[in-house]
Amino acid sequence: MFSSDQIADVQGFNKVYLYLCKQIDSAILNAGYSLTEKDVLLEISKTERCTANILTHQLGIDRSYMSRMIAKFEKKELIEKTLSKTDSRVRYIRLTDAGRMEFNRLSDIQSAQIRNIFQKLSEEDQNTVLDAMILIRNKLSDANDVITIRPFTPSDIEYVISRHKTLYYAERHLSDVFSAYVDRIVYEFADHFNPETDCLNILECNGVPAGSIAVARADEHTAQLRFFMLEPEMRKRGYGNKLIDLALNFCRENGYRRVFLLTITAQVVARHVYETHGFYRVWSRDKSEWGEGVVEERWDLELSSAAI
């Protein structure tokens, strides 16, 4: 049981944390938005079938406040509404091209502010603080989150596409050419999906999609690992390993002898996960059309020699 002194330490940490949040928020506020508004834009970006009710439920926001935000976004032409084809009472909300550009701009502003805050520390202190933040996040999240991994449903396709676009832009600044590539390969996978040879699993945290991984048949004996992605808050918690283990077990159960994947050199953490599972790099090639300095890599795994 916590002592009074320990409770005071938590309160002191909370004060510092709230001040840090205010500093990060200030950059968004100066751009004309609140952090909540940026979070709402993020949630809208994840699917083509978002509604005000879904946003209110997922984010725990007052309905009247949500209505004002939606009205603001609509006035700025950041979103557009479409009628459901199956229920005329439902209006879906989606980002316009201008809305996606504005969301990317806010992500860049927030990232720059975080860098500015951490640059006040030495490199050693940066790593120490970051490790401590990850530890706190993971311990408290593991104690409270409900995690499931489930097969995909058709509505998950939009999530996979959207988050690959937004995360790769925010973290790697990949171009519109990459976005078009994501659209094509994910829809192709969905159109040709065969449950006997393919799979797509969705990681959920508290009922909300938080990651994905897929297996696609390349030929009779070869599978491709695809669409491996984790939301930032789910990383370094062991769920990447769980997703890959599940995918590789599917490959073994379905008689595949080898697995390959395509990634980019900048995905340092993901590449380490692949390496620990026995994948090895086969080749690399320039992909500058996706972004400056982008290098694509192929990694292979022979299942007959991989640890089971």
Secondary structure, DSSP 8 states (H G I E B T S, - for coil): ---HHHHHHHHHHHHHHHHHHHHHHHHHHHTT--HHHHHHHHHHHT-SSB-HHHHHHHHT--HHHHHHHHHHHHHTTSEEEEE-SS-TT-EEEEE-HHHHHHHHHHHHHHHHHHHHHHTTS-HHHHHHHHHHHHHHHHHHHHHH--EEEEE--TTHHHHHHHHHHHHHHHHH---HHHHHHHHHHHHHHHHT--TTT-EEEEEEETTEEEEEEEEEEEETTEEEEEEEEE-GGGTTTTHHHHHHHHHHHHHHHTT--EEEEEEETT-HHHHHHHHHTT-EEEEEEE-TTTSTT-EEEEEEEETTTS--
